[in-house]
Amino acid sequence: MILSDCLLTTLAGVFLALIITFIVYYKWSFTYWKNLDVPYVKPTIPLGNIVAPLKERVQFAVVLKHIYDELKRKKARHGGIYIFSSPVYMIIDLEYVKNVLTKDFKYFMDRGMYYNEKDDPISAHLFTLDGEKWKNVRVKLTPTFTSGKMKMMFQTLLDCEKNLHETIENLLLHNQPLDMKRLLGCFLDVIGSCVFSRTWFEGLQYVKMGKFSLFLMYNLPETGENVKSKSCG
């Protein structure tokens, strides 16, 4: 009984220490934008500024729009938010957007997203790579997007549009609700046919398999790397 009580006390102490460490870490993380004197929206532990999508099932884009509007009401030209404990920079002023995309692009080309060249080579692409690796891939891919090669993809776009049109007509004919996010997510033929050689209906499994991987890639890149998440399941 004494041993059991000691074990429970030890476990309780460890658990309490973990909670305190967790809270202290978040409190410290949430000082990032304040220390840089950048306007920010007050976050909450542990979700940061993305509480609404999980509590109210609101689309993430809608949450970002609300944050954008809040910063704009404060006359801020830019601002900071938090996704979990990670700081994310949000630009409000169009002149700032122009600078980021042109003369200051060298400071903003890193996306902070998950990629793992060793265990998941497909994850290391133009939208995830950082620094010199991104530059090298961009140089290699630039010839792919010439006007002539883009024209070669046009038929794929037309086929995709035809399938989408027929699917929407069929749903409306049977008076079924349209989940536009899910529906449009299935029509990725330009990517799917080039990468996976799959049409939209054959690629549904890829859509399902990719949802969790994309969540880790965008929101928890370090966790994705630790669990060796695969881009294609």
N, C-alpha and C positions, 0 to 999 in steps of 0.2 A: 504493500500500500504506500509506504514511504517512497519507494522507488518510482511508483506510478505518479505520485504527487510531484516529485522532482522533475520527472519527464514532462508532465503537463506544464509545469512552471517554466521549464526551459523552452518548450515549444511556443508557449504564449509570449515569452520574452523575444524569441527569434521572430515570431509573427509581428509583434509590435515594432521591433527594430526595422523590419522590412517595410511596414506601413509608413513609419517616420521617414525612412530613406526615400521611399517613393514620393511622399509629399514634398520633402525638401528638394528633391531633384526637379519636380515639376515647378515649384516656386522659383527655383533658380533659372530654369529654362524660360519661364514666362517673363523674365526681366530683360530678355534679349533686345526687343524693340525699344523698351524704355531706356536702356543704357545707350542706345544709338540715337536717342531723341527723335524717333520716328513715330508718328501718330499710329495708334493701334486700337483694336477692339478688344475689350477685356475678355480674356479666356476663362474657362472653367476646367477644373481637374475632373477626369483625365482626358477629355475629348478636345480640349482647346476651344475652337470656335465652330466645331461641326456637331454640336449637340442636337440641333433640330433634325438632321436627316435620320438619326437613329431613334429619336424619341417620337417624332411626329411623321415619319416617313415622307419627309419633304425632299425633293430632288436637290442634289448637291449644288447644281447650277443656280437654283433659286436662293439657296443660303448665301452663295457668293454674291449674288445680285443684291441681297439685303445688306450685306457687309459693305459692298461698294457704295450703295446709297447712303449708308450711315456715315462713311468716311467723307463722301461728297458733301453731305449736310454740314459737316464740320469744316468745310472749305479746305480739306486736305488735298494736296497734289499727289500724294502717295500714302501708303500705309502698310501696316504689318498685321498679319493674323497668325494663328497657330492651328496646325492640323496635328492633333494629339500634342506632343511636346515640340514638334518641329516648326520653326519659324518660316513663314511664307510671305514673300513680298508682293504687294498688290499695287499696281500703278493706276492712278486716277487721271492725271493730266495727260492729254494727247501728246504734248511736246516731250514729256518723259518717255512715252511709248516710242516715239520716233527716235529718240536718242538711244534707247535700249536696243532697238532693232537695227541701228546704223552705226554711228561712231563709237558708241559704248558697248557694242555687242560682245567684244572680247571679254568683258567682265561678267556677262550674263548668259554665256552659251551653256554653262553647266546646269543640268536640270535637277540634280539631286535624286534621281530615280534609281530603282534597283536594276542592276545588270550583273551577270556572272559569266564571264567569257569561258571559264574552265568547265563548269558544270552545266551551263545553259547557254551555249553559243548564240542561239537565236535571240536571246534577250539583249545582246550587245549590238544594237542598231542605232540608226541616226537619231532617234528620239530619246535615247537613254544614255548614250556615251558622253563622256566629259573630256574637256581639254584637248590635248593633241590627238587622242584616239578619235574624237568626234571630227576634228579637222581632216584627218586622213580618210575617214569613211566618206565624208562630204565630198572630198576631191574625187574619190572613186565613183561616187553615185551621180555626180553632176551630169556626166554625159548621158545618163539614162533618161533624163528629163528634157531632151531636145524636142523641138516641135515635131519632128518626124516620128520619133518614138512615141510621143504622146498621142499622135494621130492613130498609131497602131492599137492603142488601148481603147479607142473611141467605140468600137463595136462592142467591147465588153460592157462599157457604160450603157449602151443602148439596150443590150440584152438584160442587164440588171434592172433598168428602168421598166422594161416590159414585164418582167416577173413581178416587180413591186406593184405596178399598176393592176395586174391581174389579181394579185393577192388581196389588195385593198378592195377591189370591186367584189371579190368573192365574200369577204368579211361583211361588207355593207349589204350585200344581197341577202345574207342570213341574219342581218340585224345584230351582228356581234360587235362588242366594244373593241376599240383599237388601242393597244398598248404601243404607242409610237416608238418608245425607246427600244423595246424588245423587237418590234417589227423592223425598224431601220437597222438595228444591230445584226439582223440576219442577212441583210443585203450588203455584204462586204465583198462582192464578187471581184472587184478590181484587185483587192489584196488577196482574197481567198484563192482565186483562180491562178494567180501568179505564184503564190507561196505554197499553197497546199493542193493545187489542182482540184479544187472542189467547187461545185456550184452552191447556191445559197441553201437549198434544202439538205444537201449532203453535209454542209458545214455547220449545221445546228449544234452538233456535239462539240465542235471547236469553240462555239460561242459560250456554251455552258461551262466547258473546261477552263476557258480563259477568264471568267468573271473574278474568281478568287485571286488568281495570279495578278490580274490588273489592280485589284484592291491593294495587294501587298506592294506592287510596283510603285503605285502613286502615293500611297499613304504611309506605308511602313517598309521603306526600302531596306533598312538594316535587318528587320525581321525576315524579309524575303531572302536576303543573302544568307542568314543563319540557317534557315530551313531548306536552303537550296531549291527555292521555288522554281518550277519550270514554266516557261511562257506558254507552252502548249500542253499543259497538264503534266 
